[in-house]
Every structure is written in C-alpha cells, then in structure tokens.
C-alpha cells in the first residue's frame, strides 16, 4: 500500500485513533521492516473499537503479529513525547 493510501486508511472514526495512527505513518512507517509494514497494514483492517482498546492499552492483542505492531506504535509515541 502506498503512503497516501496508508494516510487515508489511518483516518478513522475516532479522533483518538487519528492522533495516534497518522503521526505513526508520517514519522515511523518508512523505517519499519517490510514484515512490520505488512503487520501495520493488517492492523488497519481491524475495527476501530478493537484498535482503540489496544492503542489505549486497555487490552493486549492475542496474536503475536498484532502484539508486535501495537508495541512498536506505543514505543514510537513514547519516543516522540
């Protein structure tokens, strides 16, 4: 998926998700390995409510691929703060 499509897919129905996902695409996505980029693209296929609980650290994803990319997103936010 090209970057413009990723930016569009990162625009969600919740402002909280937009504020996490869009900066991640802008600032971090290009530096990810190809496998992690694919994990992020797969993450974007999830429902907003599921993404919200993961990205707000209310729950952990059960599958390892989602766990990995959610952790990378959390770390990128911590490093930019």
N, C-alpha and C positions, 0 to 999 in steps of 0.2 A: 504494500500500500504506500503510495507516495505521501510526502509530508503534508500537502494540502488536504488530502483525504483524511489523514490522521487528525489534523487540527479540527476538521469538520466533525469527525466521529467522536472527538473528545468534548465537543459541546453537548452537554447532557441536559436533562430536565431539571437538574438541581444545581443551584449556584455553587454549593459546596464542592461538588464534583468538578465543575468547570474550573474552579480556582486551584484545584489540585492537578487535574489531567492536562489542561492546556499548557501551563508552565513546564510540566514534565516533557511534553512533546517538544516545546520550543528549546528547552535548555539541556535535556538529558538524552532524549531518544536516540539521536545520531551517534552518541558514544557507546550505545549498548551493542553487545554481540548480536549476531544475526538471530541466534536462538532466543535471546531475551527480547529482541524486537518482535519476533513472532509471538512470544508469550504476551507482550503488551497488546498486540493486535487481537489476540484471542480474548484477552481481558475486556476489551472494548465491546465484545459481543454479549457480555453479561448484562443483566437488568440493572437499572440504576439503584434499586433498593439493595441489591447484593453488593454492588460496588461501594455504596455508602457505608454499610456496616463494616466492610473490610478496610476501607480507607480511613474511617473514623476510629479504627482499632477496637471496634466492639466485638468483632469475631475474627477468626483466622480462617482463610480458605482451607478446605480439606485436601485439595490436590496440590502436589509439590510444585507444579509449574505456576499456578496462581499464587501460591505462597511466596515463591521466589520473586515474581514481578511486583507483588504488593510490597514486599520488603525493600526492593530497590526504590520504589516510589517513596516509601517512608524515609529511607536514607537520603534520597535526593532533596526532600523537603527539609530535613534536619540540617543538611549541609548548606542550604541556601538561606537559612534563617540567621 
